[in-house]
Amino acid sequence: MNRSLSLGWRILNPIEWAKALYGLVGARYPTTSLIGAMVVGALAFGAIWMIAAQQYEKDRPKATQPSSRSLEKQPALSSSTPMSEKPPETGGYRDKLTIHGPDGVDFLVYPSDGRYLCKFRNGPSVLKSLQVIISTRRSFDAAGLLWRDAVPFSGMMGPTRSPTEPGEFTQEFNFAVAVDGALRIGDHSASILRWPSGDPSQINRWRIGMRVKGLSKEWPIDLCLRWVPGTNNLGLMEYSDAIPLANF
């Protein structure tokens, strides 16, 4: 009885299997057989490890997924969310300005040595002569948020002295310069913008109506100026009905 139990244990004992296998292979090639046993053992252990990982993930509690109803309640980012505090249609004063006109011609205003100059950039055709006529002025009532009625204003810039070739700039004209607490517009010494004496505003906002002559058609320009008396800093903006009055 004990002999049969001993025989059965030897058959089931893995050490006995290993001894028998070593007797067949290992005794003849000890080093090679050791390397082979290590490779086989590594592969076997790796396979067992992968199976254990799969079983672990299968038995692991699933994370709660949000239902489609809860997703519908979450507000989405609107594609119309503004990227800045001031949307483009509100305009904005700047220290230099380029206005595009007919015939591919541009009108440029920019600061230079304590004053503001202007000039034209020609389009594809030869220009014989250009002249800017300043015809009206309006002051802005900041308390009432409105432009006062237009008042006739006499001033001019130009004309250009000689024909301007395509793509070239004309000569420069005086656009604005501070004179004795007021703002002079254009080349004429008498073209002075004097702020209304009944308005105590510290910032002068003007709207200047101009006409450019010498192109295929007359070019009207409606230009807004923002000036702090006693400084040489002038804000420029092209007028548009789309700009809210609070932004002037």
C-alpha positions, 0 to 999 in steps of 0.5 A: 500500500505504501509502495503504491502511494510512493509510486503515485507521488513520484509520478505527480511530483514535478521534481521527478519530471524535472529529474527525468528530463535533466537525465535525458538532456541536461546531463549531456548539455548542462549549459545549453539546457539551462538557457533553454529552461530559463527561456521556457520559464520566462515565456510560461511566466509571461503567459501566466502574467498576461492571463492574470492581467486580463482576468483582473481587468475583467473582474475590476468594477467598471467606471460609471459612464455618463448617460446620454441624458446627462450629456444633453444637460451639459452646456456646450461652448458657443462658437460665437463666444467673443475672443476679445472684450471688444468685437470688431464692429465697435471700431477703435481709435488708432494712431495711424490709419489706411482707408481704401478708395476707388481706383485702387487708391489708398489714403494714409494718415500717420504721426511724424515729428509731433504732427500728423501727415497724410499721403496717397498710395496710387493704384494701377493707373497714372494719377494726374492730380489729387486734392482733399477738400475738408467740407464739414466738421462735427463735435461729439456730445459725450454727455448726450452720446450724439454727434452735433450738427455738421458745420461748414468747414473750409480746408484743403490738402494738396493738390499733388504737384505732379502725375503719380505713377502706378504703385507710387506714393504721392508727396506728403501733406499736413493733416493735423497739428496742435496750435495754441490749444486747438487743432489745425487741419490741412494746409490752410493756416486758418483751418482751426478746429475750436472746441465748443466753449460750452462743452467742458469735456477734457477729450475733444472728439471730432468728425471731419467730412472730406472729399477727394477729387481727381479720381474716376469719381469723387471719394467721400471720407468721414473721419473721426478724430480723438484729441486731448488738448495739450498733447500731440497724440491724435486718435484716428478712426473711420466713421461707420453707422455700425459703431455704437455711439458709446464707442466714440 
